[in-house]
Amino acid sequence: MSTTYSHRMTYVLLLWLLRVFYTSCIYLIIEEIFIGSYNIPYIGLVVLALGAAILIFYAEFVTTSDIKAATSIIIFSNRIKVYRNTADILHGVKKELLRKDIEKIFVIRGTMTQDLTFSNYITWKNAPGGLIIYLNNNTIYKTGLKYPPQIDMMIRFFREQWGIPIIDKGEGVGEIYERNSNHRLEIQAVMFDAYR
């Protein structure tokens, strides 16, 4: 659930490596079909095509969704700047969502884990993990998984400052539990420990 810059850059590097691999597979298939340079049997071409399709799906939909989750949403006075993955681009979502175009926002709540150290994590329950932003042109934008206090602050901002209707089946940041003991923690203690 971490949204640090280093995680984002790791996902971006992975995306470009996957793009190099699937482009190479496609090039090899096209070259073999039209020129026949490598004498690859048809079953080999089918396997290459299947591999390229899997790489395309993983790169353009899975990895770009991870990048979206690790990228901050920037809020301006009249718009928000968002990262779009391939699915968003295909659905016509723009890089900047204007305040006047946002119809309503739905809060995604659930259970998620957060790494605190290498061997320790906490569990968030009934926590706001993301937003679905409904736009006037019948498109939606999903923020991806974010840090619950960050989502809670965005909910309050959009409701109180922009007056946008918020559909939220819970309240606040949810409950936090230790990994091993399932002991409930106070959010202030978790945030203090996480940023020491």
Contacts in CASP RR format, 6 or more apart in sequence:
PFRMAT RR
TARGET T0000
AUTHOR 0000-0000-0000
METHOD contacts of the structure
MODEL  1
MSTTYSHRMTYVLLLWLLRVFYTSCIYLIIEEIFIGSYNIPYIGLVVLAL
GAAILIFYAEFVTTSDIKAATSIIIFSNRIKVYRNTADILHGVKKELLRK
DIEKIFVIRGTMTQDLTFSNYITWKNAPGGLIIYLNNNTIYKTGLKYPPQ
IDMMIRFFREQWGIPIIDKGEGVGEIYERNSNHRLEIQAVMFDAYR
1 112 0 8 1.000
1 113 0 8 1.000
1 114 0 8 1.000
1 115 0 8 1.000
1 145 0 8 1.000
1 146 0 8 1.000
1 147 0 8 1.000
2 70 0 8 1.000
2 114 0 8 1.000
2 115 0 8 1.000
3 69 0 8 1.000
3 70 0 8 1.000
3 71 0 8 1.000
3 72 0 8 1.000
3 146 0 8 1.000
3 147 0 8 1.000
3 150 0 8 1.000
4 70 0 8 1.000
7 70 0 8 1.000
8 67 0 8 1.000
8 70 0 8 1.000
8 71 0 8 1.000
11 63 0 8 1.000
11 66 0 8 1.000
11 67 0 8 1.000
11 70 0 8 1.000
12 67 0 8 1.000
14 63 0 8 1.000
15 59 0 8 1.000
15 63 0 8 1.000
15 64 0 8 1.000
15 67 0 8 1.000
18 55 0 8 1.000
18 58 0 8 1.000
18 59 0 8 1.000
18 63 0 8 1.000
19 59 0 8 1.000
21 55 0 8 1.000
22 51 0 8 1.000
22 52 0 8 1.000
22 55 0 8 1.000
22 56 0 8 1.000
22 59 0 8 1.000
25 48 0 8 1.000
25 49 0 8 1.000
25 51 0 8 1.000
25 52 0 8 1.000
25 55 0 8 1.000
26 52 0 8 1.000
28 38 0 8 1.000
28 40 0 8 1.000
28 48 0 8 1.000
29 45 0 8 1.000
29 48 0 8 1.000
29 49 0 8 1.000
29 52 0 8 1.000
31 37 0 8 1.000
31 38 0 8 1.000
32 38 0 8 1.000
32 40 0 8 1.000
32 45 0 8 1.000
33 45 0 8 1.000
40 48 0 8 1.000
60 85 0 8 1.000
60 86 0 8 1.000
61 85 0 8 1.000
61 86 0 8 1.000
61 87 0 8 1.000
64 85 0 8 1.000
64 86 0 8 1.000
64 87 0 8 1.000
65 85 0 8 1.000
65 87 0 8 1.000
65 144 0 8 1.000
67 83 0 8 1.000
67 85 0 8 1.000
68 82 0 8 1.000
68 83 0 8 1.000
68 84 0 8 1.000
68 85 0 8 1.000
68 88 0 8 1.000
68 142 0 8 1.000
68 143 0 8 1.000
68 144 0 8 1.000
69 143 0 8 1.000
69 144 0 8 1.000
69 145 0 8 1.000
69 146 0 8 1.000
71 82 0 8 1.000
71 83 0 8 1.000
73 80 0 8 1.000
73 81 0 8 1.000
73 82 0 8 1.000
73 143 0 8 1.000
73 146 0 8 1.000
73 154 0 8 1.000
74 80 0 8 1.000
74 81 0 8 1.000
75 154 0 8 1.000
75 157 0 8 1.000
78 98 0 8 1.000
78 99 0 8 1.000
78 100 0 8 1.000
79 96 0 8 1.000
79 97 0 8 1.000
79 98 0 8 1.000
79 99 0 8 1.000
80 96 0 8 1.000
80 97 0 8 1.000
80 99 0 8 1.000
81 95 0 8 1.000
81 96 0 8 1.000
82 93 0 8 1.000
82 95 0 8 1.000
82 96 0 8 1.000
82 97 0 8 1.000
82 141 0 8 1.000
82 143 0 8 1.000
84 93 0 8 1.000
84 94 0 8 1.000
84 95 0 8 1.000
84 141 0 8 1.000
88 141 0 8 1.000
91 139 0 8 1.000
91 140 0 8 1.000
92 139 0 8 1.000
93 135 0 8 1.000
93 139 0 8 1.000
93 140 0 8 1.000
93 141 0 8 1.000
97 133 0 8 1.000
97 135 0 8 1.000
97 141 0 8 1.000
99 162 0 8 1.000
99 164 0 8 1.000
100 136 0 8 1.000
101 135 0 8 1.000
101 136 0 8 1.000
101 137 0 8 1.000
102 133 0 8 1.000
102 134 0 8 1.000
102 135 0 8 1.000
102 136 0 8 1.000
102 158 0 8 1.000
102 162 0 8 1.000
102 164 0 8 1.000
103 134 0 8 1.000
103 135 0 8 1.000
103 136 0 8 1.000
103 165 0 8 1.000
104 134 0 8 1.000
104 164 0 8 1.000
104 165 0 8 1.000
104 166 0 8 1.000
104 167 0 8 1.000
105 131 0 8 1.000
105 132 0 8 1.000
105 133 0 8 1.000
105 134 0 8 1.000
105 155 0 8 1.000
105 158 0 8 1.000
105 164 0 8 1.000
105 165 0 8 1.000
105 166 0 8 1.000
105 167 0 8 1.000
106 131 0 8 1.000
106 132 0 8 1.000
106 134 0 8 1.000
106 167 0 8 1.000
106 168 0 8 1.000
107 128 0 8 1.000
107 129 0 8 1.000
107 130 0 8 1.000
107 131 0 8 1.000
107 151 0 8 1.000
107 155 0 8 1.000
107 166 0 8 1.000
107 167 0 8 1.000
107 168 0 8 1.000
107 169 0 8 1.000
107 170 0 8 1.000
108 128 0 8 1.000
108 129 0 8 1.000
108 130 0 8 1.000
108 131 0 8 1.000
108 132 0 8 1.000
108 142 0 8 1.000
109 126 0 8 1.000
109 127 0 8 1.000
109 128 0 8 1.000
109 129 0 8 1.000
109 168 0 8 1.000
109 169 0 8 1.000
109 170 0 8 1.000
109 174 0 8 1.000
110 124 0 8 1.000
110 125 0 8 1.000
110 126 0 8 1.000
110 127 0 8 1.000
110 129 0 8 1.000
111 123 0 8 1.000
111 124 0 8 1.000
111 125 0 8 1.000
111 126 0 8 1.000
111 127 0 8 1.000
112 123 0 8 1.000
112 124 0 8 1.000
112 127 0 8 1.000
112 129 0 8 1.000
112 145 0 8 1.000
112 148 0 8 1.000
113 121 0 8 1.000
113 122 0 8 1.000
113 123 0 8 1.000
113 124 0 8 1.000
113 179 0 8 1.000
114 121 0 8 1.000
114 122 0 8 1.000
114 123 0 8 1.000
114 124 0 8 1.000
114 147 0 8 1.000
115 121 0 8 1.000
116 122 0 8 1.000
116 190 0 8 1.000
116 193 0 8 1.000
116 194 0 8 1.000
120 179 0 8 1.000
121 179 0 8 1.000
122 176 0 8 1.000
122 177 0 8 1.000
122 178 0 8 1.000
122 179 0 8 1.000
122 185 0 8 1.000
122 190 0 8 1.000
123 176 0 8 1.000
123 177 0 8 1.000
123 178 0 8 1.000
123 179 0 8 1.000
124 148 0 8 1.000
124 173 0 8 1.000
124 174 0 8 1.000
124 175 0 8 1.000
124 176 0 8 1.000
125 174 0 8 1.000
125 175 0 8 1.000
125 176 0 8 1.000
125 177 0 8 1.000
126 170 0 8 1.000
126 174 0 8 1.000
126 175 0 8 1.000
127 148 0 8 1.000
127 173 0 8 1.000
127 174 0 8 1.000
127 175 0 8 1.000
127 176 0 8 1.000
128 148 0 8 1.000
128 151 0 8 1.000
128 152 0 8 1.000
128 155 0 8 1.000
128 168 0 8 1.000
128 170 0 8 1.000
128 172 0 8 1.000
128 173 0 8 1.000
128 174 0 8 1.000
129 144 0 8 1.000
129 145 0 8 1.000
129 146 0 8 1.000
129 148 0 8 1.000
129 151 0 8 1.000
130 142 0 8 1.000
130 143 0 8 1.000
130 144 0 8 1.000
130 145 0 8 1.000
130 146 0 8 1.000
130 151 0 8 1.000
131 142 0 8 1.000
131 143 0 8 1.000
131 146 0 8 1.000
131 151 0 8 1.000
131 154 0 8 1.000
131 155 0 8 1.000
132 140 0 8 1.000
132 141 0 8 1.000
132 142 0 8 1.000
132 143 0 8 1.000
133 140 0 8 1.000
133 141 0 8 1.000
133 142 0 8 1.000
133 143 0 8 1.000
134 140 0 8 1.000
135 141 0 8 1.000
143 151 0 8 1.000
148 173 0 8 1.000
148 174 0 8 1.000
149 173 0 8 1.000
149 187 0 8 1.000
149 191 0 8 1.000
152 172 0 8 1.000
152 173 0 8 1.000
155 166 0 8 1.000
155 168 0 8 1.000
158 164 0 8 1.000
158 166 0 8 1.000
159 166 0 8 1.000
173 187 0 8 1.000
175 184 0 8 1.000
176 184 0 8 1.000
176 185 0 8 1.000
176 186 0 8 1.000
176 187 0 8 1.000
176 190 0 8 1.000
177 183 0 8 1.000
177 184 0 8 1.000
177 185 0 8 1.000
178 185 0 8 1.000
END
